[in-house]
Amino acid sequence: METRWVTVDGVHLQLPADCTVDELREELHKPSDAVLIAVTGDLVSVVHDEDRSLAEMVAGCADTYYFRRPDEPDRNVVLAAPEIDEALEEPISDETTFQRPGIDH
């Protein structure tokens, strides 16, 4: 099985290429209400489909992931992005992707 190195909540680890959000959450003992946020260069993705392989989505290209729980304090500018809350209120696909805050285009 192919793996790659990523950072999840500040921890550098190997992630299987076909990993799902649900599998990652279970392996890292994250609460069931924690949402996966993926950072890929200048894009941020909020993953809504927990059973689909990350490799099938933009989120699968990320090198940094965060699990974010409802009402937790923002840990950085990415997790403070208002687009995350908007995406969680009305998901329209398997993931919601938007431009990373603080990146000038």
Backbone as XML, in Angstrom:
<?xml version="1.0"?>
<chain id="A" units="angstrom">
  <residue number="1" name="MET">
    <atom name="N" x="0.835" y="-1.174" z="0.000"/>
    <atom name="CA" x="0.000" y="0.000" z="0.000"/>
    <atom name="C" x="0.888" y="1.248" z="0.000"/>
  </residue>
  <residue number="2" name="GLU">
    <atom name="N" x="0.563" y="2.181" z="-0.864"/>
    <atom name="CA" x="1.327" y="3.418" z="-0.974"/>
    <atom name="C" x="0.954" y="4.368" z="0.163"/>
  </residue>
  <residue number="3" name="THR">
    <atom name="N" x="1.975" y="5.023" z="0.728"/>
    <atom name="CA" x="1.740" y="6.014" z="1.776"/>
    <atom name="C" x="2.500" y="7.285" z="1.447"/>
  </residue>
  <residue number="4" name="ARG">
    <atom name="N" x="2.149" y="8.368" z="2.139"/>
    <atom name="CA" x="2.879" y="9.618" z="1.995"/>
    <atom name="C" x="2.914" y="10.293" z="3.357"/>
  </residue>
  <residue number="5" name="TRP">
    <atom name="N" x="3.888" y="11.187" z="3.528"/>
    <atom name="CA" x="4.045" y="11.902" z="4.783"/>
    <atom name="C" x="3.203" y="13.163" z="4.777"/>
  </residue>
  <residue number="6" name="VAL">
    <atom name="N" x="2.439" y="13.374" z="5.854"/>
    <atom name="CA" x="1.605" y="14.559" z="6.027"/>
    <atom name="C" x="1.691" y="15.014" z="7.484"/>
  </residue>
  <residue number="7" name="THR">
    <atom name="N" x="1.157" y="16.187" z="7.752"/>
    <atom name="CA" x="1.058" y="16.676" z="9.120"/>
    <atom name="C" x="-0.418" y="16.777" z="9.481"/>
  </residue>
  <residue number="8" name="VAL">
    <atom name="N" x="-0.793" y="16.127" z="10.587"/>
    <atom name="CA" x="-2.171" y="16.164" z="11.073"/>
    <atom name="C" x="-2.152" y="16.744" z="12.476"/>
  </residue>
  <residue number="9" name="ASP">
    <atom name="N" x="-2.772" y="17.894" z="12.637"/>
    <atom name="CA" x="-2.798" y="18.578" z="13.938"/>
    <atom name="C" x="-1.413" y="18.681" z="14.561"/>
  </residue>
  <residue number="10" name="GLY">
    <atom name="N" x="-0.431" y="19.010" z="13.722"/>
    <atom name="CA" x="0.924" y="19.240" z="14.202"/>
    <atom name="C" x="1.797" y="18.001" z="14.324"/>
  </residue>
  <residue number="11" name="VAL">
    <atom name="N" x="1.261" y="16.832" z="14.007"/>
    <atom name="CA" x="2.024" y="15.586" z="14.097"/>
    <atom name="C" x="2.343" y="15.099" z="12.687"/>
  </residue>
  <residue number="12" name="HIS">
    <atom name="N" x="3.616" y="14.813" z="12.427"/>
    <atom name="CA" x="4.073" y="14.335" z="11.120"/>
    <atom name="C" x="3.922" y="12.816" z="11.097"/>
  </residue>
  <residue number="13" name="LEU">
    <atom name="N" x="3.129" y="12.288" z="10.137"/>
    <atom name="CA" x="2.889" y="10.848" z="10.083"/>
    <atom name="C" x="2.666" y="10.378" z="8.659"/>
  </residue>
  <residue number="14" name="GLN">
    <atom name="N" x="2.708" y="9.060" z="8.482"/>
    <atom name="CA" x="2.450" y="8.478" z="7.168"/>
    <atom name="C" x="0.958" y="8.236" z="7.022"/>
  </residue>
  <residue number="15" name="LEU">
    <atom name="N" x="0.436" y="8.622" z="5.865"/>
    <atom name="CA" x="-0.981" y="8.481" z="5.572"/>
    <atom name="C" x="-1.142" y="7.551" z="4.376"/>
  </residue>
  <residue number="16" name="PRO">
    <atom name="N" x="-1.899" y="6.460" z="4.522"/>
    <atom name="CA" x="-2.148" y="5.580" z="3.374"/>
    <atom name="C" x="-2.885" y="6.342" z="2.273"/>
  </residue>
  <residue number="17" name="ALA">
    <atom name="N" x="-2.557" y="6.069" z="1.038"/>
    <atom name="CA" x="-3.127" y="6.777" z="-0.107"/>
    <atom name="C" x="-4.648" y="6.640" z="-0.172"/>
  </residue>
  <residue number="18" name="ASP">
    <atom name="N" x="-5.189" y="5.520" z="0.278"/>
    <atom name="CA" x="-6.630" y="5.283" z="0.169"/>
    <atom name="C" x="-7.381" y="5.556" z="1.474"/>
  </residue>
  <residue number="19" name="CYS">
    <atom name="N" x="-6.776" y="6.262" z="2.395"/>
    <atom name="CA" x="-7.355" y="6.555" z="3.702"/>
    <atom name="C" x="-8.617" y="7.421" z="3.578"/>
  </residue>
  <residue number="20" name="THR">
    <atom name="N" x="-9.590" y="7.173" z="4.439"/>
    <atom name="CA" x="-10.797" y="7.995" z="4.512"/>
    <atom name="C" x="-10.735" y="8.850" z="5.780"/>
  </residue>
  <residue number="21" name="VAL">
    <atom name="N" x="-11.598" y="9.850" z="5.863"/>
    <atom name="CA" x="-11.670" y="10.682" z="7.064"/>
    <atom name="C" x="-12.027" y="9.818" z="8.265"/>
  </residue>
  <residue number="22" name="ASP">
    <atom name="N" x="-12.984" y="8.933" z="8.092"/>
    <atom name="CA" x="-13.423" y="8.074" z="9.191"/>
    <atom name="C" x="-12.274" y="7.201" z="9.710"/>
  </residue>
  <residue number="23" name="GLU">
    <atom name="N" x="-11.495" y="6.627" z="8.802"/>
    <atom name="CA" x="-10.350" y="5.793" z="9.211"/>
    <atom name="C" x="-9.289" y="6.625" z="9.929"/>
  </residue>
  <residue number="24" name="LEU">
    <atom name="N" x="-9.019" y="7.817" z="9.406"/>
    <atom name="CA" x="-8.021" y="8.696" z="10.019"/>
    <atom name="C" x="-8.479" y="9.137" z="11.410"/>
  </residue>
  <residue number="25" name="ARG">
    <atom name="N" x="-9.736" y="9.504" z="11.531"/>
    <atom name="CA" x="-10.289" y="9.912" z="12.822"/>
    <atom name="C" x="-10.172" y="8.776" z="13.839"/>
  </residue>
  <residue number="26" name="GLU">
    <atom name="N" x="-10.534" y="7.580" z="13.412"/>
    <atom name="CA" x="-10.476" y="6.424" z="14.313"/>
    <atom name="C" x="-9.035" y="6.124" z="14.733"/>
  </residue>
  <residue number="27" name="GLU">
    <atom name="N" x="-8.116" y="6.137" z="13.777"/>
    <atom name="CA" x="-6.708" y="5.833" z="14.066"/>
    <atom name="C" x="-6.089" y="6.846" z="15.026"/>
  </residue>
  <residue number="28" name="LEU">
    <atom name="N" x="-6.492" y="8.110" z="14.900"/>
    <atom name="CA" x="-5.922" y="9.170" z="15.736"/>
    <atom name="C" x="-6.772" y="9.477" z="16.970"/>
  </residue>
  <residue number="29" name="HIS">
    <atom name="N" x="-7.838" y="8.701" z="17.173"/>
    <atom name="CA" x="-8.713" y="8.846" z="18.342"/>
    <atom name="C" x="-9.308" y="10.246" z="18.441"/>
  </residue>
  <residue number="30" name="LYS">
    <atom name="N" x="-9.782" y="10.754" z="17.315"/>
    <atom name="CA" x="-10.418" y="12.065" z="17.269"/>
    <atom name="C" x="-11.921" y="11.901" z="17.520"/>
  </residue>
  <residue number="31" name="PRO">
    <atom name="N" x="-12.566" y="12.877" z="18.140"/>
    <atom name="CA" x="-14.002" y="12.786" z="18.404"/>
    <atom name="C" x="-14.819" y="12.724" z="17.111"/>
  </residue>
  <residue number="32" name="SER">
    <atom name="N" x="-15.977" y="12.119" z="17.191"/>
    <atom name="CA" x="-16.808" y="11.929" z="16.001"/>
    <atom name="C" x="-17.342" y="13.242" z="15.429"/>
  </residue>
  <residue number="33" name="ASP">
    <atom name="N" x="-17.369" y="14.307" z="16.232"/>
    <atom name="CA" x="-17.863" y="15.585" z="15.711"/>
    <atom name="C" x="-16.765" y="16.457" z="15.110"/>
  </residue>
  <residue number="34" name="ALA">
    <atom name="N" x="-15.538" y="15.959" z="15.070"/>
    <atom name="CA" x="-14.421" y="16.718" z="14.499"/>
    <atom name="C" x="-14.442" y="16.621" z="12.972"/>
  </residue>
  <residue number="35" name="VAL">
    <atom name="N" x="-14.365" y="17.772" z="12.323"/>
    <atom name="CA" x="-14.399" y="17.864" z="10.861"/>
    <atom name="C" x="-12.965" y="17.959" z="10.345"/>
  </residue>
  <residue number="36" name="LEU">
    <atom name="N" x="-12.675" y="17.286" z="9.233"/>
    <atom name="CA" x="-11.334" y="17.335" z="8.655"/>
    <atom name="C" x="-11.213" y="18.529" z="7.709"/>
  </residue>
  <residue number="37" name="ILE">
    <atom name="N" x="-10.175" y="19.335" z="7.950"/>
    <atom name="CA" x="-9.840" y="20.481" z="7.103"/>
    <atom name="C" x="-8.490" y="20.164" z="6.474"/>
  </residue>
  <residue number="38" name="ALA">
    <atom name="N" x="-8.407" y="20.231" z="5.146"/>
    <atom name="CA" x="-7.173" y="19.904" z="4.421"/>
    <atom name="C" x="-6.598" y="21.161" z="3.783"/>
  </residue>
  <residue number="39" name="VAL">
    <atom name="N" x="-5.270" y="21.322" z="3.875"/>
    <atom name="CA" x="-4.602" y="22.476" z="3.287"/>
    <atom name="C" x="-3.661" y="21.993" z="2.193"/>
  </residue>
  <residue number="40" name="THR">
    <atom name="N" x="-3.903" y="22.469" z="0.978"/>
    <atom name="CA" x="-3.138" y="22.084" z="-0.198"/>
    <atom name="C" x="-2.612" y="23.345" z="-0.869"/>
  </residue>
  <residue number="41" name="GLY">
    <atom name="N" x="-1.384" y="23.741" z="-0.600"/>
    <atom name="CA" x="-0.841" y="24.955" z="-1.214"/>
    <atom name="C" x="-1.694" y="26.155" z="-0.890"/>
  </residue>
  <residue number="42" name="ASP">
    <atom name="N" x="-2.380" y="26.687" z="-1.918"/>
    <atom name="CA" x="-3.216" y="27.870" z="-1.693"/>
    <atom name="C" x="-4.703" y="27.533" z="-1.583"/>
  </residue>
  <residue number="43" name="LEU">
    <atom name="N" x="-5.032" y="26.254" z="-1.383"/>
    <atom name="CA" x="-6.428" y="25.837" z="-1.238"/>
    <atom name="C" x="-6.684" y="25.214" z="0.124"/>
  </residue>
  <residue number="44" name="VAL">
    <atom name="N" x="-7.913" y="25.378" z="0.589"/>
    <atom name="CA" x="-8.372" y="24.739" z="1.825"/>
    <atom name="C" x="-9.626" y="23.958" z="1.466"/>
  </residue>
  <residue number="45" name="SER">
    <atom name="N" x="-9.726" y="22.734" z="1.958"/>
    <atom name="CA" x="-10.905" y="21.904" z="1.710"/>
    <atom name="C" x="-11.513" y="21.450" z="3.027"/>
  </residue>
  <residue number="46" name="VAL">
    <atom name="N" x="-12.823" y="21.586" z="3.117"/>
    <atom name="CA" x="-13.588" y="21.041" z="4.237"/>
    <atom name="C" x="-14.193" y="19.748" z="3.710"/>
  </residue>
  <residue number="47" name="VAL">
    <atom name="N" x="-13.862" y="18.627" z="4.326"/>
    <atom name="CA" x="-14.303" y="17.325" z="3.824"/>
    <atom name="C" x="-15.626" y="16.945" z="4.484"/>
  </residue>
  <residue number="48" name="HIS">
    <atom name="N" x="-16.636" y="16.679" z="3.649"/>
    <atom name="CA" x="-17.967" y="16.320" z="4.140"/>
    <atom name="C" x="-18.222" y="14.815" z="4.047"/>
  </residue>
  <residue number="49" name="ASP">
    <atom name="N" x="-17.631" y="14.143" z="3.072"/>
    <atom name="CA" x="-17.835" y="12.702" z="2.884"/>
    <atom name="C" x="-16.755" y="11.950" z="3.645"/>
  </residue>
  <residue number="50" name="GLU">
    <atom name="N" x="-17.131" y="11.321" z="4.730"/>
    <atom name="CA" x="-16.157" y="10.671" z="5.604"/>
    <atom name="C" x="-15.784" y="9.266" z="5.160"/>
  </residue>
  <residue number="51" name="ASP">
    <atom name="N" x="-16.527" y="8.702" z="4.210"/>
    <atom name="CA" x="-16.279" y="7.326" z="3.779"/>
    <atom name="C" x="-15.580" y="7.238" z="2.424"/>
  </residue>
  <residue number="52" name="ARG">
    <atom name="N" x="-15.420" y="8.354" z="1.760"/>
    <atom name="CA" x="-14.753" y="8.385" z="0.453"/>
    <atom name="C" x="-13.252" y="8.551" z="0.660"/>
  </residue>
  <residue number="53" name="SER">
    <atom name="N" x="-12.464" y="7.883" z="-0.143"/>
    <atom name="CA" x="-11.014" y="7.987" z="-0.065"/>
    <atom name="C" x="-10.575" y="9.432" z="-0.291"/>
  </residue>
  <residue number="54" name="LEU">
    <atom name="N" x="-9.678" y="9.918" z="0.563"/>
    <atom name="CA" x="-9.166" y="11.276" z="0.394"/>
    <atom name="C" x="-8.497" y="11.448" z="-0.966"/>
  </residue>
  <residue number="55" name="ALA">
    <atom name="N" x="-7.877" y="10.379" z="-1.476"/>
    <atom name="CA" x="-7.175" y="10.441" z="-2.762"/>
    <atom name="C" x="-8.111" y="10.779" z="-3.917"/>
  </residue>
  <residue number="56" name="GLU">
    <atom name="N" x="-9.401" y="10.584" z="-3.747"/>
    <atom name="CA" x="-10.383" y="10.881" z="-4.784"/>
    <atom name="C" x="-10.842" y="12.331" z="-4.755"/>
  </residue>
  <residue number="57" name="MET">
    <atom name="N" x="-10.342" y="13.102" z="-3.801"/>
    <atom name="CA" x="-10.768" y="14.494" z="-3.632"/>
    <atom name="C" x="-9.556" y="15.422" z="-3.637"/>
  </residue>
  <residue number="58" name="VAL">
    <atom name="N" x="-9.806" y="16.723" z="-3.721"/>
    <atom name="CA" x="-8.731" y="17.717" z="-3.608"/>
    <atom name="C" x="-8.007" y="17.511" z="-2.283"/>
  </residue>
  <residue number="59" name="ALA">
    <atom name="N" x="-8.743" y="17.157" z="-1.249"/>
    <atom name="CA" x="-8.168" y="16.953" z="0.083"/>
    <atom name="C" x="-7.067" y="15.894" z="0.082"/>
  </residue>
  <residue number="60" name="GLY">
    <atom name="N" x="-7.096" y="14.982" z="-0.862"/>
    <atom name="CA" x="-6.086" y="13.938" z="-0.939"/>
    <atom name="C" x="-4.718" y="14.446" z="-1.341"/>
  </residue>
  <residue number="61" name="CYS">
    <atom name="N" x="-4.638" y="15.657" z="-1.867"/>
    <atom name="CA" x="-3.364" y="16.262" z="-2.265"/>
    <atom name="C" x="-2.742" y="17.085" z="-1.138"/>
  </residue>
  <residue number="62" name="ALA">
    <atom name="N" x="-3.446" y="17.217" z="-0.034"/>
    <atom name="CA" x="-2.990" y="18.074" z="1.062"/>
    <atom name="C" x="-1.735" y="17.530" z="1.726"/>
  </residue>
  <residue number="63" name="ASP">
    <atom name="N" x="-0.964" y="18.449" z="2.279"/>
    <atom name="CA" x="0.186" y="18.041" z="3.083"/>
    <atom name="C" x="-0.033" y="18.372" z="4.552"/>
  </residue>
  <residue number="64" name="THR">
    <atom name="N" x="-1.096" y="19.140" z="4.837"/>
    <atom name="CA" x="-1.438" y="19.492" z="6.209"/>
    <atom name="C" x="-2.935" y="19.295" z="6.415"/>
  </residue>
  <residue number="65" name="TYR">
    <atom name="N" x="-3.285" y="18.654" z="7.527"/>
    <atom name="CA" x="-4.677" y="18.419" z="7.885"/>
    <atom name="C" x="-4.913" y="18.875" z="9.319"/>
  </residue>
  <residue number="66" name="TYR">
    <atom name="N" x="-6.134" y="19.331" z="9.565"/>
    <atom name="CA" x="-6.551" y="19.688" z="10.914"/>
    <atom name="C" x="-7.903" y="19.055" z="11.175"/>
  </residue>
  <residue number="67" name="PHE">
    <atom name="N" x="-8.107" y="18.581" z="12.395"/>
    <atom name="CA" x="-9.436" y="18.205" z="12.834"/>
    <atom name="C" x="-9.960" y="19.375" z="13.649"/>
  </residue>
  <residue number="68" name="ARG">
    <atom name="N" x="-11.137" y="19.846" z="13.311"/>
    <atom name="CA" x="-11.729" y="21.018" z="13.988"/>
    <atom name="C" x="-13.077" y="20.629" z="14.557"/>
  </residue>
  <residue number="69" name="ARG">
    <atom name="N" x="-13.264" y="20.931" z="15.825"/>
    <atom name="CA" x="-14.525" y="20.641" z="16.495"/>
    <atom name="C" x="-15.382" y="21.895" z="16.561"/>
  </residue>
  <residue number="70" name="PRO">
    <atom name="N" x="-16.701" y="21.719" z="16.635"/>
    <atom name="CA" x="-17.595" y="22.878" z="16.741"/>
    <atom name="C" x="-17.260" y="23.697" z="17.996"/>
  </residue>
  <residue number="71" name="ASP">
    <atom name="N" x="-17.300" y="24.988" z="17.853"/>
    <atom name="CA" x="-17.119" y="25.924" z="18.963"/>
    <atom name="C" x="-15.750" y="25.875" z="19.636"/>
  </residue>
  <residue number="72" name="GLU">
    <atom name="N" x="-14.750" y="25.253" z="19.012"/>
    <atom name="CA" x="-13.418" y="25.301" z="19.612"/>
    <atom name="C" x="-12.739" y="26.603" z="19.181"/>
  </residue>
  <residue number="73" name="PRO">
    <atom name="N" x="-11.822" y="27.113" z="19.976"/>
    <atom name="CA" x="-11.113" y="28.345" z="19.587"/>
    <atom name="C" x="-10.277" y="28.103" z="18.319"/>
  </residue>
  <residue number="74" name="ASP">
    <atom name="N" x="-10.148" y="29.148" z="17.514"/>
    <atom name="CA" x="-9.355" y="29.045" z="16.288"/>
    <atom name="C" x="-7.879" y="28.948" z="16.648"/>
  </residue>
  <residue number="75" name="ARG">
    <atom name="N" x="-7.199" y="27.972" z="16.062"/>
    <atom name="CA" x="-5.778" y="27.750" z="16.351"/>
    <atom name="C" x="-4.865" y="28.484" z="15.389"/>
  </residue>
  <residue number="76" name="ASN">
    <atom name="N" x="-5.397" y="28.867" z="14.232"/>
    <atom name="CA" x="-4.592" y="29.575" z="13.235"/>
    <atom name="C" x="-5.513" y="30.268" z="12.243"/>
  </residue>
  <residue number="77" name="VAL">
    <atom name="N" x="-4.920" y="30.991" z="11.301"/>
    <atom name="CA" x="-5.709" y="31.774" z="10.336"/>
    <atom name="C" x="-6.537" y="30.870" z="9.411"/>
  </residue>
  <residue number="78" name="VAL">
    <atom name="N" x="-6.047" y="29.696" z="9.108"/>
    <atom name="CA" x="-6.802" y="28.777" z="8.247"/>
    <atom name="C" x="-8.080" y="28.343" z="8.955"/>
  </residue>
  <residue number="79" name="LEU">
    <atom name="N" x="-7.961" y="27.911" z="10.209"/>
    <atom name="CA" x="-9.125" y="27.428" z="10.936"/>
    <atom name="C" x="-10.088" y="28.552" z="11.336"/>
  </residue>
  <residue number="80" name="ALA">
    <atom name="N" x="-9.632" y="29.795" z="11.247"/>
    <atom name="CA" x="-10.481" y="30.944" z="11.541"/>
    <atom name="C" x="-11.256" y="31.422" z="10.311"/>
  </residue>
  <residue number="81" name="ALA">
    <atom name="N" x="-11.003" y="30.838" z="9.156"/>
    <atom name="CA" x="-11.654" y="31.283" z="7.916"/>
    <atom name="C" x="-13.170" y="31.117" z="8.013"/>
  </residue>
  <residue number="82" name="PRO">
    <atom name="N" x="-13.913" y="32.179" z="7.729"/>
    <atom name="CA" x="-15.379" y="32.102" z="7.795"/>
    <atom name="C" x="-15.958" y="31.114" z="6.777"/>
  </residue>
  <residue number="83" name="GLU">
    <atom name="N" x="-15.223" y="30.827" z="5.726"/>
    <atom name="CA" x="-15.692" y="29.868" z="4.711"/>
    <atom name="C" x="-15.898" y="28.474" z="5.304"/>
  </residue>
  <residue number="84" name="ILE">
    <atom name="N" x="-15.157" y="28.151" z="6.362"/>
    <atom name="CA" x="-15.319" y="26.832" z="6.993"/>
    <atom name="C" x="-16.710" y="26.712" z="7.602"/>
  </residue>
  <residue number="85" name="ASP">
    <atom name="N" x="-17.108" y="27.719" z="8.371"/>
    <atom name="CA" x="-18.438" y="27.685" z="8.980"/>
    <atom name="C" x="-19.532" y="27.669" z="7.924"/>
  </residue>
  <residue number="86" name="GLU">
    <atom name="N" x="-19.348" y="28.440" z="6.860"/>
    <atom name="CA" x="-20.319" y="28.465" z="5.769"/>
    <atom name="C" x="-20.430" y="27.082" z="5.119"/>
  </residue>
  <residue number="87" name="ALA">
    <atom name="N" x="-19.295" y="26.429" z="4.905"/>
    <atom name="CA" x="-19.285" y="25.101" z="4.281"/>
    <atom name="C" x="-19.959" y="24.067" z="5.177"/>
  </residue>
  <residue number="88" name="LEU">
    <atom name="N" x="-19.791" y="24.201" z="6.481"/>
    <atom name="CA" x="-20.395" y="23.250" z="7.404"/>
    <atom name="C" x="-21.900" y="23.440" z="7.531"/>
  </residue>
  <residue number="89" name="GLU">
    <atom name="N" x="-22.369" y="24.671" z="7.339"/>
    <atom name="CA" x="-23.804" y="24.947" z="7.422"/>
    <atom name="C" x="-24.563" y="24.350" z="6.252"/>
  </residue>
  <residue number="90" name="GLU">
    <atom name="N" x="-23.979" y="24.456" z="5.044"/>
    <atom name="CA" x="-24.679" y="23.980" z="3.851"/>
    <atom name="C" x="-23.729" y="23.266" z="2.887"/>
  </residue>
  <residue number="91" name="PRO">
    <atom name="N" x="-23.308" y="22.038" z="3.224"/>
    <atom name="CA" x="-22.439" y="21.309" z="2.288"/>
    <atom name="C" x="-23.209" y="20.966" z="1.012"/>
  </residue>
  <residue number="92" name="ILE">
    <atom name="N" x="-22.543" y="21.197" z="-0.135"/>
    <atom name="CA" x="-23.216" y="20.931" z="-1.414"/>
    <atom name="C" x="-22.543" y="19.812" z="-2.207"/>
  </residue>
  <residue number="93" name="SER">
    <atom name="N" x="-21.415" y="19.303" z="-1.696"/>
    <atom name="CA" x="-20.728" y="18.201" z="-2.371"/>
    <atom name="C" x="-19.909" y="17.437" z="-1.328"/>
  </residue>
  <residue number="94" name="ASP">
    <atom name="N" x="-19.052" y="16.537" z="-1.795"/>
    <atom name="CA" x="-18.232" y="15.728" z="-0.892"/>
    <atom name="C" x="-17.214" y="16.558" z="-0.119"/>
  </residue>
  <residue number="95" name="GLU">
    <atom name="N" x="-16.833" y="17.700" z="-0.703"/>
    <atom name="CA" x="-15.911" y="18.617" z="-0.045"/>
    <atom name="C" x="-16.172" y="20.023" z="-0.551"/>
  </residue>
  <residue number="96" name="THR">
    <atom name="N" x="-15.837" y="20.997" z="0.279"/>
    <atom name="CA" x="-15.951" y="22.397" z="-0.100"/>
    <atom name="C" x="-14.542" y="22.967" z="-0.124"/>
  </residue>
  <residue number="97" name="THR">
    <atom name="N" x="-14.127" y="23.517" z="-1.262"/>
    <atom name="CA" x="-12.770" y="24.033" z="-1.415"/>
    <atom name="C" x="-12.816" y="25.530" z="-1.667"/>
  </residue>
  <residue number="98" name="PHE">
    <atom name="N" x="-11.903" y="26.260" z="-1.017"/>
    <atom name="CA" x="-11.820" y="27.709" z="-1.188"/>
    <atom name="C" x="-10.363" y="28.149" z="-1.090"/>
  </residue>
  <residue number="99" name="GLN">
    <atom name="N" x="-10.083" y="29.389" z="-1.472"/>
    <atom name="CA" x="-8.723" y="29.929" z="-1.441"/>
    <atom name="C" x="-8.261" y="30.074" z="0.003"/>
  </residue>
  <residue number="100" name="ARG">
    <atom name="N" x="-7.023" y="29.717" z="0.248"/>
    <atom name="CA" x="-6.444" y="29.805" z="1.587"/>
    <atom name="C" x="-6.359" y="31.274" z="2.036"/>
  </residue>
  <residue number="101" name="PRO">
    <atom name="N" x="-6.801" y="31.576" z="3.250"/>
    <atom name="CA" x="-6.702" y="32.952" z="3.742"/>
    <atom name="C" x="-5.256" y="33.404" z="3.839"/>
  </residue>
  <residue number="102" name="GLY">
    <atom name="N" x="-5.038" y="34.674" z="3.557"/>
    <atom name="CA" x="-3.694" y="35.241" z="3.692"/>
    <atom name="C" x="-2.805" y="35.059" z="2.483"/>
  </residue>
  <residue number="103" name="ILE">
    <atom name="N" x="-3.299" y="34.405" z="1.438"/>
    <atom name="CA" x="-2.526" y="34.213" z="0.202"/>
    <atom name="C" x="-2.995" y="35.245" z="-0.810"/>
  </residue>
  <residue number="104" name="ASP">
    <atom name="N" x="-2.078" y="36.059" z="-1.303"/>
    <atom name="CA" x="-2.427" y="37.054" z="-2.317"/>
    <atom name="C" x="-2.340" y="36.432" z="-3.704"/>
  </residue>
  <residue number="105" name="HIS">
    <atom name="N" x="-3.374" y="36.681" z="-4.517"/>
    <atom name="CA" x="-3.403" y="36.115" z="-5.873"/>
    <atom name="C" x="-3.319" y="37.200" z="-6.901"/>
  </residue>
</chain>
